[in-house]
């Protein structure tokens, strides 16, 4: 068994970051912050996606518009910019903005895992604050993938936040959120309700054992005012190394509970020990 090539450690603004070399890919790196795995990138092949939920988000990128057509994408949450690299590789000419609150982390990733020539603009700031500055109707795809440590902050889980996300979307634009939950999925169900309070169509891509409450995991929540590419997602999710189910609008709304606003919001639940690489 190969050993990791290298480990790069740095103190960043919101904790301790590590870049761990992938023993199986010469230019592969995993980013961890305070022991939680945030991203995996392969500098030689930006279409190689190691994390299950990122592959599912990539399916959304593939289906949100005709193949190779450039997109205007807003990424709330940076990590090592895995999905922006994928968009740049598969949809040349796309314009992308990444919002990342940790300036030290941005500096580390830019120095060690550069994206020169990718057309990616990185804005240092809180995701919701950055969102308020984005022009109305200027985004084709908005991706929410923000974790403070291992939890999504409360102010990114509310009806007010989703209303502003909907504001920046162009006609036909899509909202995609990485939601982490387990058990009976109480947090995810509120997020279904939050998105459903603003968007006409919902869908969720989720592993069967997460849906059945047998393990903690990631759910990809999709929302749009137009039709969602459910059948295309079904085909792609079924062909993944770890197949997932796709729930349509009616199924998602049946699981939804009560939407939460800014005054009643809480962060996503803490993952169990060992999940996301947590000690």
C-alpha positions as CSV (number, residue, x, y, z in Angstrom):
1,X,0.0,0.0,0.0
2,X,1.4,3.4,-0.9
3,X,1.9,6.1,1.6
4,X,0.8,9.7,1.3
5,X,3.4,11.8,-0.6
6,X,3.3,14.8,1.7
7,X,1.3,16.7,4.3
8,X,1.2,20.5,4.2
9,X,0.0,22.1,7.4
10,X,-1.0,25.8,8.0
11,X,-2.8,27.8,10.5
12,X,-5.7,29.6,8.8
13,X,-8.2,32.2,10.0
14,X,-10.7,29.6,11.3
15,X,-8.6,26.7,12.4
16,X,-5.8,24.4,11.3
17,X,-5.6,23.3,7.6
18,X,-3.9,20.3,6.1
19,X,-3.3,19.3,2.5
20,X,-2.6,15.6,2.4
21,X,-1.2,14.1,-0.7
22,X,-3.2,11.3,-2.3
23,X,-1.1,8.1,-2.4
24,X,-3.0,6.9,-5.5
25,X,-2.9,10.1,-7.6
26,X,0.3,12.0,-8.3
27,X,-1.3,15.4,-8.2
28,X,-4.2,14.5,-5.9
29,X,-4.7,16.4,-2.6
30,X,-7.3,16.2,0.2
31,X,-8.0,19.4,2.2
32,X,-8.9,19.1,5.9
33,X,-9.7,21.9,8.3
34,X,-9.6,21.0,12.0
35,X,-9.5,17.3,11.0
36,X,-12.7,17.5,8.8
37,X,-12.2,16.6,5.2
38,X,-13.4,19.6,3.1
39,X,-12.3,18.8,-0.5
40,X,-10.3,16.6,-2.8
41,X,-8.7,17.8,-6.0
42,X,-6.6,16.3,-8.7
43,X,-4.5,19.0,-10.4
44,X,-3.9,16.7,-13.4
45,X,-7.6,15.8,-13.8
46,X,-10.2,18.3,-12.5
47,X,-13.0,16.0,-13.6
48,X,-11.9,13.4,-11.1
49,X,-14.2,13.8,-8.2
50,X,-13.5,11.7,-5.1
51,X,-16.4,12.7,-2.8
52,X,-19.8,11.2,-3.5
53,X,-21.8,14.4,-3.0
54,X,-19.4,16.4,-5.3
55,X,-20.0,13.8,-8.1
56,X,-23.7,14.4,-7.6
57,X,-23.3,18.2,-7.8
58,X,-21.3,17.6,-11.0
59,X,-24.2,15.7,-12.5
60,X,-26.2,18.9,-11.8
61,X,-23.6,20.9,-13.6
62,X,-23.8,18.5,-16.6
63,X,-27.6,18.8,-16.8
64,X,-28.4,22.4,-15.9
65,X,-27.7,23.6,-19.5
66,X,-26.8,22.1,-22.9
67,X,-23.4,20.3,-22.9
68,X,-20.3,22.6,-22.9
69,X,-22.4,25.8,-22.7
70,X,-20.8,28.3,-20.4
71,X,-22.5,29.0,-17.1
72,X,-22.6,31.8,-14.6
73,X,-22.0,30.1,-11.3
74,X,-21.9,31.3,-7.7
75,X,-20.3,29.0,-5.2
76,X,-21.0,29.8,-1.6
77,X,-18.2,27.9,0.2
78,X,-14.8,27.5,-1.2
79,X,-12.7,24.6,0.2
80,X,-10.2,23.7,-2.4
81,X,-12.5,24.9,-5.3
82,X,-13.2,21.3,-6.5
83,X,-16.5,22.0,-8.3
84,X,-15.3,25.3,-9.8
85,X,-12.4,23.4,-11.4
86,X,-14.9,20.9,-12.8
87,X,-17.1,23.6,-14.3
88,X,-14.1,25.3,-15.9
89,X,-12.9,22.0,-17.4
90,X,-16.3,20.9,-18.7
91,X,-17.8,24.3,-19.6
92,X,-15.0,26.5,-20.9
93,X,-15.8,30.2,-20.8
94,X,-17.9,30.0,-17.7
95,X,-17.8,32.9,-15.2
96,X,-17.5,31.8,-11.6
97,X,-17.5,33.5,-8.2
98,X,-16.5,31.6,-5.1
99,X,-17.3,33.1,-1.7
100,X,-15.0,31.9,1.1
101,X,-14.9,33.4,4.6
102,X,-11.3,32.3,5.5
103,X,-8.7,34.5,3.9
104,X,-5.9,32.3,5.2
105,X,-7.4,29.2,3.6
106,X,-7.8,31.1,0.3
107,X,-4.2,32.0,0.4
108,X,-3.1,28.4,1.1
109,X,-5.2,26.9,-1.7
110,X,-4.2,29.6,-4.2
111,X,-0.5,28.9,-3.4
112,X,-0.5,25.2,-3.3
113,X,-3.4,24.3,-5.6
114,X,-3.5,27.2,-8.1
115,X,-6.3,27.8,-10.6
116,X,-4.6,30.3,-12.8
117,X,-6.5,30.6,-16.1
118,X,-9.7,28.9,-14.9
119,X,-11.7,32.2,-14.8
120,X,-12.5,31.8,-11.1
121,X,-13.0,34.9,-9.0
122,X,-12.6,34.3,-5.2
123,X,-14.3,36.7,-2.8
124,X,-13.3,36.6,0.8
125,X,-16.3,37.1,3.0
126,X,-19.3,35.6,4.7
127,X,-21.4,33.7,2.2
128,X,-24.7,35.5,3.0
129,X,-23.0,38.9,3.0
130,X,-21.5,38.1,-0.4
131,X,-24.9,37.0,-1.7
132,X,-26.5,40.3,-0.9
133,X,-24.0,42.0,-3.3
134,X,-24.7,39.7,-6.3
135,X,-26.9,41.4,-8.9
136,X,-30.5,40.2,-9.4
137,X,-30.9,37.6,-12.1
138,X,-27.2,37.2,-12.8
139,X,-26.6,33.5,-11.9
140,X,-27.4,30.3,-13.7
141,X,-26.4,28.0,-10.9
142,X,-26.0,28.7,-7.2
143,X,-24.2,26.1,-5.1
144,X,-24.4,26.2,-1.3
145,X,-21.6,24.1,0.2
146,X,-20.6,25.9,3.4
147,X,-19.3,24.3,6.5
148,X,-17.9,26.0,9.6
149,X,-15.9,23.0,10.8
150,X,-18.3,20.2,10.1
151,X,-21.6,22.2,10.3
152,X,-23.5,24.5,8.0
153,X,-24.0,27.8,9.8
154,X,-27.6,28.6,10.9
155,X,-27.9,31.8,8.9
156,X,-27.5,29.8,5.6
157,X,-30.4,27.5,6.4
158,X,-33.4,30.0,6.5
159,X,-36.3,31.2,4.3
160,X,-34.7,34.6,4.2
161,X,-31.4,33.2,2.9
162,X,-33.2,31.1,0.2
163,X,-35.3,34.1,-0.9
164,X,-32.1,36.0,-1.6
165,X,-30.6,33.0,-3.4
166,X,-33.7,32.9,-5.6
167,X,-33.3,36.6,-6.3
168,X,-29.9,36.2,-7.9
169,X,-31.0,33.4,-10.2
170,X,-31.6,34.1,-13.8
171,X,-34.8,32.6,-15.4
172,X,-34.3,28.8,-15.5
173,X,-31.5,29.1,-12.9
174,X,-31.0,26.4,-10.3
175,X,-30.2,26.3,-6.6
176,X,-28.2,23.3,-5.3
177,X,-27.4,22.7,-1.6
178,X,-25.2,20.2,0.1
179,X,-27.2,19.1,3.2
180,X,-25.6,16.9,5.8
181,X,-27.9,14.9,8.2
182,X,-28.6,11.5,9.7
183,X,-31.2,9.4,11.5
184,X,-34.7,10.6,10.8
185,X,-33.2,13.6,8.8
186,X,-34.8,16.3,10.9
187,X,-32.5,19.0,9.7
188,X,-32.7,18.0,6.0
189,X,-36.5,17.9,6.2
190,X,-36.5,21.6,7.4
191,X,-34.3,22.4,4.4
192,X,-36.7,20.8,2.0
193,X,-39.4,23.0,3.5
194,X,-37.3,26.1,3.3
195,X,-36.5,25.5,-0.4
196,X,-40.1,24.5,-1.1
197,X,-41.3,27.8,0.4
198,X,-39.7,29.7,-2.5
199,X,-39.2,27.3,-5.4
200,X,-41.8,25.6,-7.6
201,X,-39.8,22.3,-8.1
202,X,-37.6,20.3,-5.8
203,X,-35.5,17.2,-6.0
204,X,-33.1,15.4,-3.8
205,X,-30.2,13.0,-4.6
206,X,-29.4,10.8,-1.7
207,X,-27.8,7.4,-0.9
208,X,-30.4,4.8,0.1
209,X,-28.9,4.1,3.5
210,X,-28.9,7.8,4.4
211,X,-32.5,8.1,3.3
212,X,-33.4,5.1,5.4
213,X,-31.6,6.6,8.5
214,X,-28.9,3.9,8.7
215,X,-26.0,6.4,8.4
216,X,-25.1,10.0,8.5
217,X,-24.4,11.5,5.0
218,X,-24.9,14.1,2.4
219,X,-28.0,14.9,0.5
220,X,-28.0,17.2,-2.6
221,X,-31.1,19.4,-2.6
222,X,-32.1,20.9,-5.9
223,X,-34.6,23.7,-6.5
224,X,-35.9,25.6,-9.5
225,X,-39.0,27.4,-10.7
226,X,-38.9,25.3,-13.9
227,X,-38.7,21.6,-14.5
228,X,-35.7,19.8,-12.9
229,X,-33.7,17.2,-14.9
230,X,-34.9,14.3,-12.7
231,X,-34.6,11.5,-15.3
232,X,-31.1,12.6,-16.3
233,X,-30.1,12.6,-12.6
234,X,-31.7,9.2,-12.1
235,X,-29.5,7.7,-14.9
236,X,-26.3,9.4,-13.6
237,X,-26.9,8.6,-10.0
238,X,-27.6,5.0,-10.7
239,X,-24.2,4.7,-12.6
240,X,-22.1,6.1,-9.8
241,X,-19.7,3.9,-7.8
242,X,-22.1,4.4,-4.9
243,X,-25.5,4.6,-6.5
244,X,-28.0,7.1,-5.1
245,X,-31.8,7.6,-5.3
246,X,-33.4,10.7,-6.8
247,X,-36.6,11.9,-5.1
248,X,-38.9,14.0,-7.2
249,X,-40.9,17.1,-6.1
250,X,-43.8,15.2,-4.6
251,X,-41.6,12.9,-2.7
252,X,-39.4,15.7,-1.3
253,X,-42.5,17.8,-0.3
254,X,-43.9,14.7,1.5
255,X,-40.8,14.6,3.6
256,X,-40.7,18.3,4.3
257,X,-41.6,19.6,7.7
258,X,-41.7,23.3,8.7
259,X,-39.6,26.0,7.2
260,X,-37.4,28.0,9.5
261,X,-36.6,31.7,9.4
262,X,-33.7,33.7,10.7
263,X,-35.1,33.9,14.3
264,X,-35.5,30.1,14.7
265,X,-32.5,28.8,12.8
266,X,-29.9,26.3,14.0
267,X,-26.7,24.9,12.4
268,X,-26.7,21.5,10.7
269,X,-26.1,18.7,13.2
270,X,-22.6,17.7,14.2
271,X,-21.5,14.6,12.3
272,X,-20.6,11.5,14.3
273,X,-17.0,10.7,15.1
274,X,-15.2,9.4,12.1
275,X,-17.4,11.0,9.6
276,X,-15.9,13.6,7.2
277,X,-12.6,12.5,8.8
278,X,-13.5,13.9,12.2
279,X,-11.6,12.4,15.1
